[in-house]
Amino acid sequence: MPKDYYMILGVSPQATPDEIRRSYRRLAMAYHPDKQGDDKVALAHFREIQEAYETLRDPVKKEAYLQERWYERSMGGKPSESLPLTPANILKEVISLERYIAIHDPFRMDQSALMAQLQRILSDDSVDMLTCEGEPDLLNNIGRLLLKCGKSFSLPEAEALASTLYRIYPDVHPVRAACDRYLSGKKTEERWRKWKFPVLLLATILLCLIIFQAGK
């Protein structure tokens, strides 16, 4: 689970930007290396204070942090250290996300938050790791589960997921073929979404004409 930046700064999640800034300045002065000398614990805390403030003051970073925080808390997660970056641990994170989606209605979930989680799991470092060190069975499972996670995605989100998977899996890989089918299905869904109303309207008009002609 991400660090609790609000707790680090000693403010509530409802704190205003001014309240966050004042708390940061107070804590930064108290734990600044110029005052704490060679105290490594104080230095580590000072860096956490800086990290927390830089995240909460930046709208983009803050939104990504809040999405990750929402996801972890909705799963009942507790603060923990990040797992070492290995193919096996990447699979564990994907399994955790897929299980979470499986017990919720994916079409009512915050899709941007889910996409943010997938982007976090499939960082550039993770993609490089899987490309270089991923075992065949492990890669198959990761790809299959990721496509399940993206079942409810709209076309732009599906294209972003597919683009990442294409970086991991070569042209002849079964997951690559499954990804092609997934993306093709999403494009079909998008076309139907755009044309559904005109088609249904035309069908209704034709049905009315048939009924009218039959009643003459």
C-alpha positions as CSV (number, residue, x, y, z in Angstrom):
1,M,0.0,0.0,0.0
2,P,1.3,3.5,-0.7
3,K,2.7,5.6,2.2
4,D,0.2,7.7,4.0
5,Y,1.4,11.1,3.0
6,Y,-1.4,12.8,5.0
7,M,-0.2,11.1,8.2
8,I,3.4,11.9,7.4
9,L,2.5,15.6,7.1
10,G,0.2,15.4,10.1
11,V,-2.9,16.6,8.3
12,S,-6.3,15.1,7.4
13,P,-7.2,14.0,3.9
14,Q,-9.6,17.0,3.9
15,A,-6.8,19.5,4.5
16,T,-6.6,22.5,2.3
17,P,-3.5,23.3,0.2
18,D,-2.6,26.1,2.7
19,E,-2.9,23.7,5.6
20,I,-0.7,21.2,3.9
21,R,1.9,23.8,3.0
22,R,2.0,25.2,6.6
23,S,2.4,21.7,8.1
24,Y,5.2,20.9,5.6
25,R,7.1,24.0,6.4
26,R,6.8,23.4,10.1
27,L,8.0,19.8,9.8
28,A,10.7,20.6,7.3
29,M,12.2,23.1,9.6
30,A,12.1,20.7,12.5
31,Y,13.7,17.8,10.7
32,H,16.0,19.7,8.3
33,P,19.6,18.2,8.2
34,D,21.0,21.6,9.3
35,K,19.2,21.1,12.7
36,Q,19.5,17.4,13.0
37,G,23.1,16.9,12.0
38,D,24.0,13.3,11.1
39,D,20.8,11.8,12.6
40,K,20.0,9.2,9.8
41,V,16.5,8.6,11.2
42,A,15.7,12.3,11.1
43,L,17.2,12.6,7.6
44,A,15.0,9.7,6.3
45,H,11.9,11.3,7.9
46,F,12.9,14.7,6.3
47,R,13.0,13.0,2.9
48,E,9.6,11.4,3.5
49,I,8.2,14.8,4.4
50,Q,9.5,16.2,1.1
51,E,8.2,13.3,-0.9
52,A,4.7,13.7,0.7
53,Y,4.6,17.4,0.1
54,E,5.8,17.1,-3.5
55,T,3.1,14.5,-4.2
56,L,0.2,16.3,-2.6
57,R,1.0,19.7,-4.1
58,D,1.2,18.4,-7.7
59,P,-2.3,17.8,-9.1
60,V,-1.2,15.0,-11.4
61,K,0.9,13.2,-8.8
62,K,-1.8,13.7,-6.2
63,E,-4.5,12.2,-8.4
64,A,-2.4,9.1,-9.1
65,Y,-1.6,8.7,-5.4
66,L,-5.3,9.0,-4.4
67,Q,-6.3,6.4,-7.0
68,E,-3.7,4.0,-5.7
69,R,-4.7,4.7,-2.1
70,W,-8.4,4.1,-3.0
71,Y,-7.6,0.8,-4.7
72,E,-5.5,-0.5,-1.8
73,R,-8.0,0.6,0.8
74,S,-10.9,-0.9,-1.1
75,M,-9.1,-4.2,-1.0
76,G,-8.6,-3.9,2.7
77,G,-4.8,-3.4,2.2
78,K,-2.5,-2.4,5.0
79,P,0.7,-0.4,4.7
80,S,3.6,-2.6,3.7
81,E,6.9,-2.5,2.0
82,S,7.1,-2.7,-1.7
83,L,7.8,-6.2,-3.0
84,P,11.2,-6.7,-4.8
85,L,10.8,-6.4,-8.6
86,T,10.8,-10.0,-9.8
87,P,8.6,-11.8,-12.4
88,A,7.0,-13.8,-9.6
89,N,6.1,-10.7,-7.6
90,I,4.6,-9.1,-10.7
91,L,2.4,-12.1,-11.1
92,K,1.3,-11.8,-7.5
93,E,0.3,-8.2,-8.0
94,V,-1.6,-9.2,-11.2
95,I,-3.4,-12.0,-9.4
96,S,-4.3,-9.7,-6.5
97,L,-5.8,-7.2,-9.0
98,E,-7.7,-9.8,-10.9
99,R,-9.2,-11.3,-7.7
100,Y,-10.3,-7.8,-6.6
101,I,-12.0,-7.2,-10.0
102,A,-13.6,-10.7,-9.9
103,I,-15.6,-9.9,-6.7
104,H,-16.8,-6.5,-7.8
105,D,-18.8,-5.3,-10.8
106,P,-16.0,-4.1,-13.1
107,F,-18.4,-1.9,-15.1
108,R,-19.2,0.1,-11.9
109,M,-15.6,0.5,-10.8
110,D,-13.4,3.5,-11.2
111,Q,-11.8,2.6,-14.6
112,S,-9.1,5.3,-14.3
113,A,-8.0,3.9,-11.0
114,L,-7.8,0.4,-12.4
115,M,-5.8,1.7,-15.3
116,A,-3.5,3.5,-12.9
117,Q,-2.9,0.2,-11.1
118,L,-2.1,-1.6,-14.3
119,Q,0.3,1.1,-15.3
120,R,2.0,0.9,-11.9
121,I,2.3,-2.9,-12.2
122,L,3.5,-2.7,-15.8
123,S,6.1,0.0,-15.3
124,D,9.0,0.3,-17.8
125,D,11.2,-1.6,-15.3
126,S,8.6,-4.4,-15.0
127,V,8.2,-4.7,-18.7
128,D,12.0,-5.0,-19.1
129,M,12.1,-7.5,-16.3
130,L,9.4,-9.7,-17.9
131,T,11.0,-9.4,-21.4
132,C,14.4,-10.5,-20.2
133,E,13.7,-12.9,-17.3
134,G,10.1,-14.1,-17.5
135,E,9.5,-17.8,-17.7
136,P,7.1,-19.1,-20.3
137,D,4.4,-20.4,-17.9
138,L,4.6,-17.3,-15.7
139,L,4.4,-15.0,-18.8
140,N,1.3,-16.9,-20.0
141,N,-0.5,-16.5,-16.7
142,I,0.4,-12.8,-16.4
143,G,-0.9,-12.1,-20.0
144,R,-4.1,-14.0,-19.5
145,L,-4.9,-12.3,-16.2
146,L,-4.1,-8.9,-17.5
147,L,-6.5,-9.3,-20.4
148,K,-9.2,-10.4,-17.9
149,C,-8.5,-7.3,-15.9
150,G,-9.1,-5.2,-18.9
151,K,-12.4,-6.8,-19.8
152,S,-14.5,-3.7,-18.9
153,F,-12.1,-1.1,-20.4
154,S,-13.2,1.3,-23.1
155,L,-11.3,1.3,-26.4
156,P,-8.6,3.9,-25.5
157,E,-7.8,2.1,-22.2
158,A,-7.8,-1.3,-24.0
159,E,-5.4,0.1,-26.6
160,A,-3.1,1.3,-23.9
161,L,-3.1,-2.1,-22.2
162,A,-2.5,-3.9,-25.6
163,S,0.4,-1.5,-26.4
164,T,2.1,-2.5,-23.2
165,L,1.5,-6.2,-23.8
166,Y,2.9,-6.0,-27.3
167,R,6.1,-4.8,-25.8
168,I,6.3,-8.0,-23.7
169,Y,5.1,-10.7,-26.1
170,P,6.7,-11.4,-29.5
171,D,4.5,-11.8,-32.6
172,V,4.3,-15.6,-32.4
173,H,3.4,-15.7,-28.7
174,P,-0.1,-17.1,-27.8
175,V,-0.8,-14.1,-25.5
176,R,0.0,-11.8,-28.5
177,A,-2.8,-13.5,-30.5
178,A,-5.2,-13.3,-27.5
179,C,-4.3,-9.6,-27.2
180,D,-5.2,-9.1,-30.9
181,R,-8.6,-10.8,-30.4
182,Y,-9.1,-8.7,-27.3
183,L,-8.4,-5.4,-29.1
184,S,-10.5,-6.5,-32.1
185,G,-13.4,-7.2,-29.8
186,K,-13.1,-3.8,-28.2
187,K,-13.1,-2.1,-31.6
188,T,-16.3,-4.0,-32.5
189,E,-17.9,-2.9,-29.2
190,E,-16.9,0.7,-30.0
191,R,-18.4,0.6,-33.4
192,W,-21.6,-0.9,-32.0
193,R,-21.8,1.7,-29.4
194,K,-21.6,4.5,-32.0
195,W,-24.1,2.9,-34.4
196,K,-26.4,1.2,-31.9
197,F,-28.9,4.1,-31.6
198,P,-29.2,4.7,-35.4
199,V,-29.6,1.0,-36.1
200,L,-32.2,0.5,-33.4
201,L,-34.0,3.6,-34.6
202,L,-34.1,2.4,-38.2
203,A,-35.2,-1.0,-37.1
204,T,-38.1,0.6,-35.1
205,I,-39.1,2.7,-38.1
206,L,-39.1,-0.4,-40.4
207,L,-41.1,-2.4,-37.9
208,C,-43.7,0.4,-37.7
209,L,-43.9,0.5,-41.5
210,I,-44.5,-3.2,-41.6
211,I,-47.2,-3.0,-39.0
212,F,-48.8,-0.1,-40.8
213,Q,-48.8,-1.9,-44.1
214,A,-50.2,-5.1,-42.6
215,G,-53.0,-3.1,-41.0
216,K,-54.3,-1.7,-44.3
